[in-house]
Amino acid sequence: MLTVYSNPNCPHCESAKSWLDSNKIEYEVIDITQNDTALNMIREAGHKSVPQLYLNGEVFVPGGYEGLKNQDPEVLREQIELNDLRGFA
């Protein structure tokens, strides 16, 4: 499943989640203000802002919301589904 690393009151985070919702792409949210492990992972990866979109521990959509809004939702869904299927193999 897609993971959105986010924090409260972040307009780009809210826009990313709204985009995912409107395109019927499932995701989980991890609030980096409530999860020190996630915050450290984001920092160690060199990210300076949120949202960050990850799939299976890897950056899935570079550029946060700016990168996401330029994606084809159908292609993203297919990539996520393919990745999920690999997890069951």
Protein Blocks (a to p, Z undefined) as FASTA:
>chain_A
ZZddddehilklmmmmmmmmmnopacddddfklomklmmmmmmnopabdcdddeehiafb
ghijmlmmmpcfklmmmmmmmmmmmmmZZ
